[in-house]
């Protein structure tokens, strides 16, 4: 029972589950392949894998919550402040 509860509070697992409901696997092995791919922390991109890209699902969540230091190609370090997902949207109206 503890493993189930631990996974329930595991945010990356919950994010993957949220994405998985829209996937259309044809069998269980294919679903496992999709989940394994979604669990990776980083991906290699480019012709020779020269670019390291973060997992976009986890990165979106964490960029809304945490402050971090980012290194750019010029080796300059910059602060990454939490980004408001609702910035630029009109204010919500409350039922009165």
N, C-alpha and C positions, 0 to 999 in steps of 0.2 A: 504494500500500500504506500509506503514512503516513496518508492521510485515514481509512482504515479503522481503524487502530490509534488515532488521535486520537479518533475517535468511540467506540471501545470504552471508553476511559477517561473519556469525557464523562459525568459523573453524571446530569445532566438527561436526556440521550438514553437512558441505561440505564433510568431511571425510566419514561420514556415507553414504551419497548419493553416493560417489565414490565407496564404497564397495557394496552398494545395487544393483548397475547395474549388478553385477554378481550373485546375489541371484536368486533362482528360486521358489518364493512362489507360492502356488496354489490358494490363495485367499487373500483378503485385510487384514483379521484378522491375517493371518500368517505373512504377511509383517509387520504389526504393532508389532507383537511379536518379530520379528527379530530386528526391529529398537529399540524397548524398551531395548532389551538385549544389543545392541551395544551402547546405550547411557549411560550405567552404568559407573561410574567413576572407580570403583574397583570391583573385584570379590573375592569370598572366595573359596579357593581350599584346598585340603587335605581331609582326611577321616572325620574329624569333623569341617572342615572349619577353620583350624588353621593358614592358610596362606592367607595373603591379597595380591592380585596381581593387578597391575594397568591395566587399559584398554590399551591393546597393541597398538591400532590404535592411540590413543591420545598420549601415551607414546612415540611412534616412532617419531611423529611430534615434540613434545616438546623437546625430547632429541637432536634433530638437531638444535634447536633454543635457548634454555635457559640453564643457569647455575642453578644448584640446589644442595641441600645438601641431601645426601642419608645416611640412617641409616642401618647398617648391623646387623646381628644377635648378633655380639659381642658388640653391643652398641657403635661401633666406627662410627664417622661421617666422611664422605669423600665428596669432591667436585665432582660433576658430570658436566664435561665440555661438551659443544655442540659437537656432533659427526658428522663428515663429511660423508654424505651418499655415496660420491664418492671416499672415501679413498681406496687406493689399486687398483683402476681401471686405465688403461692406459690413458694418456692425450688425449683429443679430438683433432682431426685434423680439422682445419678450412679450408674451401674452399678458395683457393687463387686466 
